[in-house]
């Protein structure tokens, strides 16, 4: 099968299109013919050997696919051949076929648009787990989303509104600000031209209840100072490339919590809980209540450019590779 292959750790331009053997089916796995694969920030890390999971070389990156089931393992009874599915594979998705554990394969309604499915559920599963399970976000609370125009950021904006919060979207350009407002953000802050802390104070003098941070770096350190009493700071990722150094006295004085969000670990440790979250997201997606902003669709040969565009922070919403 054709795949985008990582043979040695490096940057996106080192990846190559090559033939890999068809992945082997195991009793508890499903073989999916890939239609679309979403490009996600962990893909840019895993090819550099900077991610928590380290697949054996050579491998194909790509952790979020939408496609059709072509074979099922001997132990699988709840997924049928021919089903349209979204599969959260971890890696292997930038290929014509991928084998995925059945606990990470979710059957979609027959009419689901596979392009949208391939762009949506990785980010929304992360954001929903963060806001629902880790922050216990309540209606009426104020939610600050850092890096709000990225795939995982826009997911948090939409889900935050869906869960009844007042959403402050923080981004680096006015173009990104417009996208966030189109996705129902209540307030927007361009932190390239305005002081983040002062802007938050003007909007909500008492601070924000939940901070959703997929950026890290100095932005995180400034945002933490705006957290409210008993606030929750969600550590989602480090798109800036820098892990922040938090001042420990701030959460002490605010009675606040710094909370880690590791969706992949959650899905592995609590598969039933994760499956319930996914079913809720699939229902909302089917009803048109959530949808990802698709930045661009790339071919498989253009997939390295999709990853590079993510690293260069050009992507507003989600880059998707069509296989």
N, C-alpha and C positions, 0 to 999 in steps of 0.2 A: 504494500500500500504506500501511497505518497504521504509524506509527513514533513513538517518543518523540524529539523533535527539539530539538537545541541550535542555536539561531539566533544567539545571542550568548553569549560566555563569562560564566559566573556560577554560582550555587549551584543545587542541585536544583530549588528551587521555580520557577526561571525556565524550566525545560524544559516543552514542550507536546506534546500529541498532535496530529499533523497528517498530511497525506498527502504522501508522497514518491514520486518515480518509482521503478518497479521497477529495482533495480540492474542494470547492463549486464554480461552474461557476457563474459569474455575467454577466449582459447584455453587458458590454464592455470588457470582458476578453476572453481568449483562453485557453483551456486545452491541454497541450502538454505531450505526452508520451516521456520521456527523454531517449535518447540514450547515450549521453555524457554530462558531466558537467565539465567545466573548474574550476580549483582551483585558486583563486585570493587572493591577500593580504587582501582585506577587509573581506574575510571569516574568517581570523584569528583574526580580530578585533571584528567582530560582535558577535562571540561566547564568547568574554570576556567583552561584554557591553562597548566597547571602540570606537564604530563606530557612525557615524551621525544618522543612522537609527537603530531603536531598536524594532524589532519585538516582539510580545507577546510570551512568553514561553508557551509550548515547540514549537520549530520550527526547520526546517532543514536549514542549511546554503547552500550556492551555488547560485551564481548570474548570471551564464552564461551557458545556456544549448543549445544543438542541439538535435532535435528530430522531431516527427511527430504530427501534429494536430489531435486530436481525437474528439474534440467538440468545438463549438464556441458559444459565447453569442448571445442573441437575436438581439443586435444592430450591429453585425459584418457582413459586406457584402463583404469585400475585402480579406478575408482569408478563404480558403476552407478546409473542413475536408480532411485529407490525405496529405496536403501540408508539405513539409520538410522545417523546419524553424530553425532560431536561435532566442532565446528569452533571453533578458537581464532582469532577474527577480528580482534582488536585493538579494533575499534569496529564499529558498525552492527547489533549484535545485538538491541537493543530495537526490533524491527521484525518485520513479518510474514515478510519474506524478507531474506536477506543473501548477498552474494557473497564467497567466501573462496578464497584461493590453495589449490591442491590439496595443497601440502605441509603445510598446517595443518588438513586435514580427515582424520579418522580413522574408519574404518568400525567400527561396533559389532556385537557379536553380536545376532542378531534379537530375542532375548528381553530385551535390556537395558532397564531402566527409564529412560525418557528424563528424568524428573524428577531422579533421582539422577545421571545422566550430565551434565545441565546444571548440577549443583551441585559436581561433583567435580574435573574434570580440569585446569582452570586452576590451582587451588591445588596440586593434587598434582604437576602437571608442574613447577611452580616449586620445591616442596619437594624433590622427588626429584632434580632437577638440582642444587639446593643441597647436599644431603646426600651424594649419590653422586659427582657430578662435581667440585664445588668443595671440599667438605670431606673427601672420601674417608673417610667415616665407617666405622669398623671395629667389629665385634662386641666388646662389653665396654667400649666407650668411654662416657663420660658426656656427654650432650647436654642443654644448657639451652635451652628454647624460651621466648622472651619474647613476650608477647601470645598465649599459647598457646590461647586460646579463640576466636580469630578463624578464619576459613576457612583461611588459609594456615598459621596456627599449629597448628590441629588436624591438618592434613595432615602437618606435621612431627612431631607427637607420634606419630601412627599409623605413619608410615614409619620414624621412628627406632626404634620398638619392633620393627617388621618386619625392620629391618636389624641387630638385635641389641644396640642401645645401651640404657643405663640413662637414662631420660628424666625430667628435672626440668621441670615446667610452671610458669611464672611468669605470674600473672594478677592482676587488680585487685579481684575479688570472690570470695566463697565459692561463689556460684552457678556462676561460671565454673570454679572449682576442681573442683567436683563433676563437671562435664561432662568435663574433662580426665582425671580419674581413671576415668570410665566408658569413655574411649577408651584406657585402659591406661597412662597416665602412672604412673611408679613413685613420684614425689614431687611434691608441689604446694607452691607458695609464693604467698601472697597478699602482694604487695609494697605494698599499701595499708596493711596493718596490721603487717607485719614487715619488718625491714631485709633487703634482698635479699642483700647481701654476707655478712652474718652467717648468714642462713638457708642459703645455699649451703655455707658453711664447716662448719656442723653436719652437713649431709648428706654432703659429700665434702671433707674437709680439704685434699686436694691440688688442689682446683679442678675445673673442667669442661674437657673436651677440645674440645668444639665448642659455640659459642654461635650460635643461630639468631635473628636479630633483625629483626623486621618493624615495630618500634615506633620506635626511635631515641630522641632526646631525652636527658634526664638518666639515664633507665633504662639506656641503652647505656653511658654513661660509668661507672656503678657496676658493671655486669655485667662489663665488660672487666677489672676488677681481680681477678675471680675465675677468670680463665682459667689453665689449667695450662701446664706446659712443652710447647712445640711445639703449643699449642692453635690453633684456627682460629675466627676471629670472622666470621660470615657476615652481611654487610650486605644485607638483603633488601628493606627499605622503611622508610618513616618515617610510620607511622600516627599518631604523636603530633603530626605537623606540624612537627617540629623536627629538623634534621640535626645529629647529635651532633658535638662537638669532642673527638676522642680525644687522650689524653695519649700522645705518641709513645714515651715512655720505657717504658711498660708492655709493648708487644709486643717492644721491644728486650730488656728484662730477662728476659722469659719465652720468648724465641726463638719468639714467636707470629706468626701471620699474620692480617691483616685482608683478607678476601676479598669482592669484589663478586659479587653474584648478580643477573644481568639475564636472566631467562628468555627474553623476547621477542628479545633480541639473539642469544642462543644458538640459538633456533629458526631464526632467519634465517641465521646464519652456518654452522650445523652441522645442516642438516635431517635427514640420515640418522641422526645420533646422537640427535637429538630424537625421531625416529620410533621408534627402538628403545626409548627410555625410555617413550614413550606406549604401545607394544604391551605392555610389562611391566605398566604401570599398568592397562591395559584387562583384561589377564589376571587380575590380582589383584582388580580390581573385579568381574569376572564370577564369580570364585571366592568372593566375599563376604569377602575378606581386607582390603579397605579400603572405607570408605564415609563420606561427609561427613555431619556433623550439620546438618540443615536447620532453620534458625531459623523461617522463615516463607515462604509462597508468596504473592506479590503479583500483582495483575493489571497489565496494561500501564499503565492509568491511575494505578495506585498506585506505579509504578516510581520516581517522584521521592522518595516516602517511603522506599522501600527504600534509596536512596542516602543520604538524610538520616539514617536509622537507623544506617547504617554510620559516617557522619561523627560521630554522637553516641555511637558505641561501644556501641550497644544490642544489636548482632547477635552472638549466640553461635553460631558455626558459619557457616552460609551463608544469605544471603537469595537467593531465586530468583524471577524474574518469569515468569509463565505468559503466553504470547502468545496 
